[in-house]
Amino acid sequence: MKNAYDVVVIGAGPAGSIAARTTAQAGLSTLLIEKRQEIGSPVRCGEAAGRPSVEEFIPLDPKWICAEVHRYSVYNAEGDCISVPPEEDTVILERKIFDRELAHSAAGAGAEVVVKARATGLIRNGQGVEGVKMVVQGEPREVQATIVIGADGTESQTPRWAGLKSIPQLKNYYSAAQYLMTGIDIDPHICQYHIGWSIAPGGYGWVFPKGDRQANIGIVIWTDPKETKTAIQYLNEFIAARFPGKSILAQVVGGIPVTDVLPEMATGGYMVVGDAAHQSDPLTAGGITNSMCGGLFAAEVAVEAIKAGDTSAKRLKKYEQRWDAAFGKTYRRLFRIRQAVLKIPDAKLNRMITEASKLDAEKMSLKGIFFIVLKSHPQLLLEVAPYFLGQ
């Protein structure tokens, strides 16, 4: 490891690896560090992603794919179901392999990749960030950097170290728990979502196939101080009711921010991307390809800024502008929808799915079914509209 780089990227998930690969391809000296001893582990994700969206960044190798998704099924607590095709060709990834291959592509482009290298702080001057403090293989190090890109995930500390506001209100977090389970007999081409306050208060459950009778089964719930049960307790109840006696191969728990992106994602010498910037979907908390877009946008702005000799906050704000142009309007709308859905009583959500389950969904999208339900059943429109209008 050298003492100075053009760019240091903290975190070797999809966002960080795409950022490091992009800056290295542009000829900038780039260091990509990962705090864990193995890139891609633990998997903190349902692992579903759109094939075309992923392939904008890297060709998909069949060995990275566990399942092909033909339909999404949305269940209510009573067992009624809407089944619709995905908006784009969708796959379930093997994230351990996928993340490692993305880091491999960054190294192939010229980035230096180091694992078991944990950032402990940022080096700052009067104008902004100029390097990273870290512990590498147990030894303290300081590395100078013209630009630092924080891609350190949902537990990120780098935005706060850079002087940015990064902690949302507690109500805008999901508490999540997921098992990788075996012996699961489900359709290997259907991703299931389960909604209802009795299943997952303020959130949802999922069953995503992973081939060979395996599945990712998880729960996210809203973070409510009055809630007496944890996400993993809800998950255990969900599994006991639907998959009793099946074996667990892996477990992961954590928190996921479900809000719009950070109000500021850049300052002098520093940008934040991916889950660290809250770039996961504000409604579903999914975010593999969105994070990769964030990594790309930040890296391209970093290349332009370094070549121009200007890494000021004003210059790096172009990254925020690029993100907002691509995702801002959609994310703000999804966040408002999530806030509205939290106010809809369980009985009304159940009724909407029950009514939709009676329709022929073979050639329809979820959006199409939603509007048909509202048109066919005005009483539901009257019930739901006040929530979406914030009344």
PyMOL commands that set and color helices and strands:
alter all, ss='L'
color gray80, all
select helices_A, chain A and resi 14-25+51-55+62-64+95-108+158-161+170-172+231-242+274-277+288-308+313-341+346-356+366-376+378-388
alter helices_A, ss='H'
color red, helices_A
select strands_A, chain A and resi 4-10+30-34+48-50+65-69+71-75+81-84+90-93+112-115+117-124+129-136+139-150+173-182+190-194+204-209+214-222+247-257+266-267+270-272
alter strands_A, ss='S'
color yellow, strands_A
deselect
rebuild
show_as cartoon
